[in-house]
Amino acid sequence: MTTQKAAIHRLRTGVPGLDDVLGGGLPEFSFNVIAGAPGCGKTTLAHQIMFALASHACPAIYFTVLGEPPLKMLRYQQQFNFFDDTKVNACVRFVNLSEEASTGDLSKVLARIASEVEAHGPGLVMVDSFRSVVLAGDGGNSFITLQSFVQQLGMLMTSWQATSFLIGEYFTDTEPNPVFTVADGLIWMRQSVERNSIVRKMEIMKMRGQATLAGLHTFRIDADGLRVFPPPQLTERSEPVTGLDAPSRLSMGVEGLNEMMGGGLPRGYSLLVAGPTGSGKSVLASRFLVEGARNGESGVIAAFEQRPGKSRGRELSELIAAGRIGVIDARAPGLSVDEIATLLIAEVRRLNAVRVVIDSLSGFELALAPTFREDFRESLSRLVSALASTGATVLMTSELEDRYDDLRFSPYGTAFLTDAIIVQRYIEVESRLKRVIAVAKIRDSAHSNELRLFSIDEHGLSIGSMLEGYEGLLGGRPTLRRDT
């Protein structure tokens, strides 16, 4: 005998990224708590969800337990693009409970909430701030205890067939409170402060009936409201990147380099270009994108050092202006790897991009908020895997000190994450500084083992010949080889 499972309808919250973190959306008729310290965005999140879900078929009541009128709160919420004034008093109703709360009698607060809900039959109920109700009940005038109040309110909200939210100010998640036990969902919002950086994070500590993404998820508040950045997930393209007759390797756009790589960079690979400052990493990355555009392939660049404009060449600047190369804005403060990953993958999908450039990993790490730097290696691994799953070919650059007593490819120990490595070095020959390039690795592919001279001019990189007759090139100061 089989038992049919009860179906739970999940509501789309209208908050980008939050539905993914919740495991598909918010369970309808659930009883949820939005908790956190002051200023972390609780009220903004509640309003954003309410305006996304409220309609004539699903009206909302927003109870405020504040000493100030709701009009003051609305004045600030109106600054967000999600605010819809046509819904106010039509399918969104605001009720001020400050008079009942000021008496300290929780039974009066409960009675007012119940009467408003029974009179209007809302599909959404929000009480902001529940902490204010708790403090009001501590005055000793209440005819019911706090625990009884929470239990009664929880039972009422369940019987109303409404999706409900209690918004409360709590400073730690260890504070004992009966509301946390009664609630179906607990969304905890935090502000991480480290040195001169403040980052907002969210944790779904509880959500009955569905699996959620564990961990702390960064979010940002801008003119559109909240946007949550879940960790990058492996994905699949809805359409093939190219036709069946597409070559299996991508041209690098630098004459001679394709031959050194055994015919170009295999499609779908990740490539690390490592070298000291001024060695031409960004120039090579730009040529990679321009060459793709010449072959009808769109691209995306996340630039953390030079801005992706005229400083990277006229051709790339024109392609960006024409919308053929997408640009990820990496100037926002308090960045996380998950935020960059979300923006990159969204842009890859929008353009159906074939080529992706991250320039550079060194600048990327410096752009991160300090709280994320310790986990940079692990986060970068997830980012590379997620980008690879889209089918895009990824080129990353990495800044290296030109140490001649060791040969490294990345200061983060991440070279193993990539499928291919190109290394650039400086050498001194006859009191002149010269550049050499080599292909150190291409998985499952034959490639040249030569150290080749190269130069940079107004046309980009030019690969030259091997430096004949010298040995010890990687030591920085090669010497003439003596014939024996």
Wavefront OBJ file of the C-alpha trace (Angstrom):
o trace
v 0.000 0.000 0.000
v 1.458 3.345 -1.037
v 0.768 6.630 0.684
v 0.447 9.719 -1.494
v 2.654 12.565 -0.343
v 1.054 15.896 0.436
v 1.997 18.422 -2.233
v 3.688 21.614 -1.027
v 3.425 24.543 -3.390
v 6.546 26.694 -3.411
v 6.264 30.434 -3.884
v 8.767 32.450 -5.903
v 10.128 35.092 -3.543
v 11.066 37.689 -6.151
v 14.548 37.921 -4.580
v 17.236 36.898 -7.120
v 19.172 33.892 -5.848
v 17.022 33.307 -2.758
v 14.829 30.629 -4.343
v 17.961 28.632 -5.189
v 19.170 28.875 -1.595
v 15.730 27.877 -0.290
v 15.665 24.788 -2.476
v 13.073 25.945 -4.989
v 11.136 28.690 -3.262
v 9.186 29.415 -0.108
v 6.673 26.765 1.078
v 3.148 28.128 0.858
v 1.342 28.501 4.204
v 4.650 28.236 6.085
v 5.351 30.166 9.269
v 8.754 31.898 8.948
v 11.048 34.022 11.061
v 13.412 36.586 9.536
v 15.980 37.336 12.244
v 19.172 39.313 12.613
v 20.838 42.361 14.066
v 19.676 45.915 13.208
v 20.631 47.150 9.758
v 21.149 43.774 8.093
v 18.157 44.143 5.716
v 15.315 42.250 7.412
v 12.578 44.790 6.685
v 13.774 45.290 3.109
v 13.707 41.517 2.505
v 10.183 41.270 3.941
v 8.904 44.092 1.734
v 10.591 42.696 -1.370
v 8.941 39.289 -0.840
v 5.596 40.895 -0.043
v 5.468 43.097 -3.141
v 6.540 40.162 -5.312
v 3.777 37.875 -4.012
v 0.908 40.232 -3.138
v -2.025 40.342 -5.538
v -5.798 40.674 -5.396
v -5.973 36.882 -5.212
v -3.297 36.840 -2.474
v -3.569 40.060 -0.431
v -1.036 40.947 2.253
v -1.206 42.544 5.682
v 1.947 44.098 7.105
v 1.753 44.707 10.863
v 4.204 47.225 12.312
v 4.974 47.241 16.022
v 6.884 50.508 16.021
v 6.765 53.790 17.845
v 6.807 55.524 14.453
v 4.038 55.467 11.863
v 4.229 53.083 8.877
v 4.400 56.156 6.622
v 7.994 56.778 7.721
v 8.983 53.194 6.935
v 7.266 53.372 3.556
v 9.116 56.560 2.695
v 12.363 54.594 2.722
v 10.966 51.438 1.091
v 9.663 53.548 -1.799
v 13.274 54.141 -2.834
v 13.560 50.520 -4.023
v 12.506 49.513 -7.507
v 10.441 46.579 -6.208
v 8.047 48.960 -4.425
v 4.698 49.119 -6.232
v 2.513 51.961 -4.992
v -0.462 50.633 -6.972
v -0.600 47.679 -4.573
v -0.694 49.797 -1.414
v -4.233 49.773 0.041
v -5.324 47.644 -2.925
v -3.724 44.302 -2.081
v -1.162 45.430 0.518
v -2.512 46.714 3.821
v -0.401 48.255 6.601
v -1.591 48.068 10.222
v 0.164 49.788 13.133
v 0.110 47.804 16.396
v 2.042 50.329 18.469
v -1.015 51.303 20.535
v -1.742 47.704 21.566
v 1.957 46.927 22.117
v 2.456 49.998 24.326
v 0.079 48.547 26.933
v 2.365 45.573 27.446
v -0.615 43.253 27.107
v 0.231 40.543 24.596
v -3.367 39.340 24.525
v -4.428 42.692 23.038
v -1.724 42.445 20.378
v -2.836 38.920 19.530
v -6.502 39.924 19.413
v -5.813 42.839 17.034
v -3.768 40.639 14.707
v -6.486 37.964 14.713
v -9.302 40.418 14.042
v -7.484 42.062 11.098
v -6.651 38.714 9.529
v -10.178 37.329 9.977
v -11.664 40.501 8.512
v -9.478 40.633 5.387
v -8.427 36.998 4.753
v -4.856 37.697 3.578
v -2.588 35.183 1.899
v 0.491 36.905 3.375
v 0.893 38.084 6.972
v 3.973 39.914 8.269
v 4.691 41.201 11.779
v 7.571 43.686 12.055
v 9.176 43.733 14.518
v 8.304 40.704 16.563
v 11.113 41.675 18.932
v 9.091 44.762 19.808
v 6.173 42.547 20.810
v 8.493 40.513 23.021
v 9.870 43.584 24.764
v 6.364 44.989 25.226
v 5.310 41.763 26.911
v 8.170 42.017 29.405
v 6.416 44.879 31.180
v 4.436 42.506 33.375
v 0.983 43.672 32.244
v 0.345 40.713 29.941
v -2.411 38.231 30.715
v -0.596 35.550 28.664
v 3.035 34.485 28.717
v 5.414 34.969 25.815
v 5.546 31.227 25.150
v 1.760 31.048 25.112
v 1.611 34.070 22.809
v 3.996 32.466 20.327
v 2.151 29.149 20.387
v -1.242 30.805 19.883
v 0.048 33.033 17.118
v 1.650 30.045 15.404
v -1.580 28.025 15.570
v -3.603 30.961 14.288
v -1.270 31.513 11.373
v -1.511 27.847 10.445
v -5.315 27.921 10.587
v -5.449 31.070 8.428
v -3.912 29.272 5.444
v -1.563 32.214 5.042
v 2.178 32.395 4.465
v 3.414 34.345 7.459
v 6.589 36.078 8.599
v 7.794 37.352 11.935
v 10.629 39.870 11.635
v 12.771 40.200 14.744
v 16.001 41.744 15.962
v 18.279 39.088 17.430
v 22.010 39.474 17.857
v 23.029 35.814 18.143
v 21.463 32.571 16.985
v 22.008 31.071 20.428
v 19.310 33.175 22.103
v 16.671 30.725 23.392
v 13.248 31.597 22.100
v 10.106 29.501 21.646
v 9.393 31.166 18.307
v 12.387 29.395 16.741
v 10.887 26.027 17.642
v 7.390 26.836 16.395
v 8.555 28.359 13.094
v 8.663 26.288 9.917
v 11.440 28.423 8.487
v 14.218 30.474 10.036
v 16.153 32.920 7.844
v 19.069 34.434 9.724
v 20.697 37.574 8.331
v 24.138 38.724 9.437
v 26.695 41.472 8.900
v 30.262 40.200 8.828
v 32.748 42.870 9.923
v 36.453 42.308 9.327
v 38.970 45.122 9.341
v 37.483 47.893 7.198
v 35.017 45.615 5.386
v 31.339 44.871 6.063
v 29.669 42.022 4.174
v 26.062 40.902 4.464
v 25.410 37.171 4.713
v 22.322 34.988 4.982
v 21.797 31.498 6.402
v 18.729 29.297 6.076
v 18.939 27.708 9.496
v 15.650 25.864 9.123
v 13.064 25.180 6.413
v 10.701 22.305 7.009
v 9.866 19.900 4.207
v 12.681 20.717 1.779
v 16.440 20.643 1.378
v 18.154 24.026 1.376
v 21.686 25.068 0.461
v 23.770 24.890 3.619
v 26.198 27.586 4.653
v 26.424 31.361 4.667
v 25.373 33.051 1.423
v 26.433 36.596 0.647
v 23.877 39.120 -0.509
v 23.931 42.722 -1.633
v 21.354 45.493 -1.309
v 21.057 48.006 -4.146
v 18.285 49.963 -5.856
v 16.560 46.716 -6.863
v 16.567 45.395 -3.296
v 18.320 42.232 -2.171
v 20.232 39.899 -4.431
v 21.549 36.652 -2.957
v 24.623 34.899 -4.342
v 24.472 31.133 -3.791
v 27.612 29.066 -4.446
v 28.049 28.276 -8.153
v 26.395 25.033 -9.213
v 27.269 22.774 -12.115
v 25.019 23.643 -15.034
v 24.207 22.582 -18.560
v 23.713 24.706 -21.636
v 20.231 24.668 -23.106
v 21.749 25.011 -26.588
v 25.052 23.848 -28.042
v 27.822 26.424 -28.107
v 28.641 25.808 -31.738
v 27.671 23.570 -34.612
v 28.924 20.060 -35.247
v 31.496 21.332 -37.711
v 33.161 23.610 -35.110
v 36.878 22.970 -34.583
v 37.841 21.110 -31.426
v 40.471 23.763 -30.597
v 40.243 27.519 -30.233
v 42.778 29.842 -31.806
v 44.668 32.027 -29.342
v 44.951 34.959 -31.759
v 48.765 35.037 -31.529
v 50.727 33.740 -34.492
v 53.012 30.898 -33.497
v 51.330 30.226 -30.152
v 48.744 27.862 -31.622
v 51.528 25.709 -33.012
v 53.263 25.637 -29.622
v 49.972 24.419 -28.095
v 49.549 21.594 -30.584
v 46.939 23.412 -32.668
v 45.350 25.812 -30.173
v 43.514 25.554 -26.850
v 41.133 22.560 -26.663
v 37.524 23.710 -26.497
v 36.085 23.709 -22.987
v 39.502 23.794 -21.281
v 40.648 26.208 -18.579
v 43.986 27.942 -19.211
v 46.230 29.695 -16.692
v 48.604 32.348 -18.061
v 51.203 33.046 -15.370
v 53.949 35.624 -15.358
v 55.409 38.716 -13.688
v 54.050 42.217 -14.085
v 54.376 43.657 -17.590
v 55.042 40.295 -19.201
v 51.984 40.514 -21.473
v 49.323 38.423 -19.703
v 46.523 40.952 -20.253
v 47.589 41.486 -23.866
v 47.339 37.749 -24.511
v 43.936 37.619 -22.759
v 42.637 40.471 -24.940
v 43.873 38.793 -28.140
v 42.098 35.603 -27.043
v 38.753 37.453 -26.863
v 39.292 39.427 -30.074
v 40.191 36.251 -31.973
v 36.999 34.647 -30.735
v 34.918 37.561 -31.998
v 36.574 37.263 -35.414
v 35.374 33.656 -35.496
v 31.833 34.602 -34.486
v 32.296 33.608 -30.831
v 31.071 35.885 -28.051
v 33.047 36.320 -24.839
v 32.957 37.651 -21.274
v 35.683 39.390 -19.277
v 35.993 40.043 -15.551
v 38.808 42.569 -15.213
v 40.218 43.313 -11.769
v 43.185 45.425 -12.843
v 43.056 47.379 -16.109
v 39.575 48.521 -17.017
v 38.385 46.664 -20.147
v 38.416 49.714 -22.395
v 40.932 51.507 -24.570
v 43.818 50.450 -22.330
v 43.311 46.915 -23.672
v 43.251 47.919 -27.313
v 40.868 49.519 -29.763
v 39.484 46.243 -31.110
v 38.437 44.922 -27.707
v 36.982 48.306 -26.745
v 34.834 48.331 -29.899
v 33.647 44.757 -29.289
v 32.609 45.672 -25.745
v 30.765 48.754 -26.990
v 28.986 46.626 -29.601
v 27.854 44.144 -26.938
v 29.767 41.202 -28.380
v 32.026 41.006 -25.329
v 30.292 41.136 -21.938
v 31.950 42.868 -18.990
v 31.575 41.969 -15.321
v 31.746 44.980 -13.018
v 34.396 44.092 -10.451
v 34.530 47.483 -8.729
v 31.865 46.890 -6.053
v 33.180 46.814 -2.452
v 33.024 43.641 -0.399
v 33.027 41.197 -3.308
v 32.763 37.437 -2.817
v 33.797 34.676 -5.213
v 30.166 33.492 -5.286
v 29.016 36.956 -6.415
v 31.532 37.044 -9.273
v 30.615 33.456 -10.192
v 26.904 34.337 -10.305
v 27.535 37.368 -12.521
v 29.912 35.480 -14.819
v 27.601 32.503 -15.347
v 24.608 34.777 -15.939
v 26.568 36.709 -18.587
v 27.792 33.484 -20.212
v 24.197 32.306 -20.489
v 22.962 35.670 -21.761
v 25.523 35.825 -24.574
v 25.884 32.059 -25.029
v 29.555 32.923 -24.614
v 32.304 30.632 -25.821
v 35.284 32.411 -24.201
v 35.687 33.731 -20.645
v 38.619 35.759 -19.286
v 39.424 36.454 -15.621
v 42.225 39.022 -15.416
v 43.766 38.541 -12.961
v 43.541 36.115 -10.039
v 45.857 38.409 -8.091
v 43.535 41.362 -8.583
v 40.549 39.103 -7.921
v 41.872 38.182 -4.479
v 42.569 41.822 -3.595
v 39.031 42.809 -4.656
v 37.501 40.268 -2.269
v 36.339 41.269 1.174
v 38.892 40.041 3.763
v 36.430 37.485 5.140
v 36.605 35.508 1.860
v 40.357 35.496 1.234
v 41.197 32.564 3.477
v 38.889 30.310 1.417
v 39.933 31.741 -1.954
v 41.469 28.498 -3.225
v 38.393 26.371 -2.465
v 36.016 29.016 -3.838
v 38.085 29.367 -7.012
v 37.884 25.604 -7.530
v 34.064 25.774 -7.458
v 34.110 28.736 -9.839
v 36.325 26.978 -12.409
v 34.202 23.816 -12.258
v 30.960 25.769 -12.652
v 32.298 27.743 -15.627
v 33.598 24.545 -17.239
v 30.153 22.952 -16.899
v 28.681 25.720 -19.074
v 30.923 24.602 -21.947
v 32.851 27.877 -22.059
v 36.624 27.966 -22.479
v 38.252 29.920 -19.647
v 41.509 31.915 -19.625
v 42.795 33.183 -16.265
v 45.890 35.241 -15.626
v 48.019 35.110 -12.487
v 50.639 37.580 -11.298
v 53.947 36.027 -10.223
v 57.139 37.354 -8.774
v 59.915 36.441 -11.193
v 61.883 34.241 -8.840
v 64.648 32.406 -10.587
v 65.332 29.883 -7.869
v 61.929 28.216 -8.278
v 59.393 27.729 -11.048
v 55.837 28.423 -9.874
v 52.654 28.913 -11.817
v 50.334 30.344 -9.180
v 50.796 31.879 -5.708
v 47.605 30.094 -4.594
v 48.599 26.515 -5.377
v 45.746 26.378 -7.893
v 47.664 25.410 -11.024
v 46.325 21.860 -10.764
v 42.789 23.209 -11.233
v 43.460 24.221 -14.828
v 43.787 22.061 -17.919
v 46.552 24.119 -19.515
v 49.334 26.468 -18.400
v 51.323 29.079 -20.291
v 54.243 30.633 -18.419
v 55.970 33.930 -19.248
v 59.372 34.895 -17.840
v 61.947 37.681 -18.017
v 65.563 36.899 -18.873
v 68.677 39.054 -19.144
v 70.714 38.669 -22.320
v 73.663 40.945 -23.052
v 72.400 43.542 -20.531
v 68.954 43.614 -22.155
v 65.659 42.490 -20.646
v 63.901 39.969 -22.869
v 60.734 37.928 -22.528
v 60.299 34.187 -23.052
v 57.142 32.102 -23.227
v 56.535 28.373 -22.854
v 53.603 25.981 -22.791
v 54.014 24.097 -19.518
v 50.930 21.904 -19.643
v 47.976 20.878 -21.800
v 46.053 17.885 -20.552
v 45.774 14.930 -22.940
v 47.546 16.825 -25.697
v 51.009 17.012 -27.186
v 52.571 20.481 -27.082
v 55.892 22.186 -27.624
v 58.491 22.182 -24.838
v 60.397 25.107 -26.338
v 61.207 28.368 -24.604
v 60.494 31.002 -27.261
v 61.329 34.679 -27.278
v 58.395 37.054 -27.730
v 57.859 40.780 -27.972
v 54.979 43.219 -27.447
v 54.190 46.123 -29.767
v 51.144 48.055 -30.950
v 49.898 44.947 -32.756
v 50.029 42.739 -29.660
v 52.230 39.701 -28.978
v 54.702 38.377 -31.523
v 56.265 34.969 -30.934
v 59.879 34.737 -32.012
v 62.470 31.992 -32.193
v 64.275 29.982 -29.581
v 67.350 31.599 -28.057
v 69.965 29.394 -29.678
v 73.275 28.689 -28.057
v 72.239 29.592 -24.490
v 71.488 27.500 -21.453
v 70.004 28.283 -18.030
v 67.199 30.461 -19.412
v 64.917 29.825 -16.441
v 67.617 31.117 -14.121
v 67.081 34.586 -15.556
v 70.682 35.063 -16.677
v 71.402 32.498 -19.420
v 74.946 31.748 -20.443
v 76.413 30.757 -23.774
v 76.654 27.023 -24.137
v 80.179 25.736 -24.626
v 80.487 23.125 -27.326
v 82.358 20.088 -26.181
l 1 2 3 4 5 6 7 8 9 10 11 12 13 14 15 16 17 18 19 20 21 22 23 24 25 26 27 28 29 30 31 32 33 34 35 36 37 38 39 40 41 42 43 44 45 46 47 48 49 50 51 52 53 54 55 56 57 58 59 60 61 62 63 64 65 66 67 68 69 70 71 72 73 74 75 76 77 78 79 80 81 82 83 84 85 86 87 88 89 90 91 92 93 94 95 96 97 98 99 100 101 102 103 104 105 106 107 108 109 110 111 112 113 114 115 116 117 118 119 120 121 122 123 124 125 126 127 128 129 130 131 132 133 134 135 136 137 138 139 140 141 142 143 144 145 146 147 148 149 150 151 152 153 154 155 156 157 158 159 160 161 162 163 164 165 166 167 168 169 170 171 172 173 174 175 176 177 178 179 180 181 182 183 184 185 186 187 188 189 190 191 192 193 194 195 196 197 198 199 200 201 202 203 204 205 206 207 208 209 210 211 212 213 214 215 216 217 218 219 220 221 222 223 224 225 226 227 228 229 230 231 232 233 234 235 236 237 238 239 240 241 242 243 244 245 246 247 248 249 250 251 252 253 254 255 256 257 258 259 260 261 262 263 264 265 266 267 268 269 270 271 272 273 274 275 276 277 278 279 280 281 282 283 284 285 286 287 288 289 290 291 292 293 294 295 296 297 298 299 300 301 302 303 304 305 306 307 308 309 310 311 312 313 314 315 316 317 318 319 320 321 322 323 324 325 326 327 328 329 330 331 332 333 334 335 336 337 338 339 340 341 342 343 344 345 346 347 348 349 350 351 352 353 354 355 356 357 358 359 360 361 362 363 364 365 366 367 368 369 370 371 372 373 374 375 376 377 378 379 380 381 382 383 384 385 386 387 388 389 390 391 392 393 394 395 396 397 398 399 400 401 402 403 404 405 406 407 408 409 410 411 412 413 414 415 416 417 418 419 420 421 422 423 424 425 426 427 428 429 430 431 432 433 434 435 436 437 438 439 440 441 442 443 444 445 446 447 448 449 450 451 452 453 454 455 456 457 458 459 460 461 462 463 464 465 466 467 468 469 470 471 472 473 474 475 476 477 478 479 480 481 482 483 484
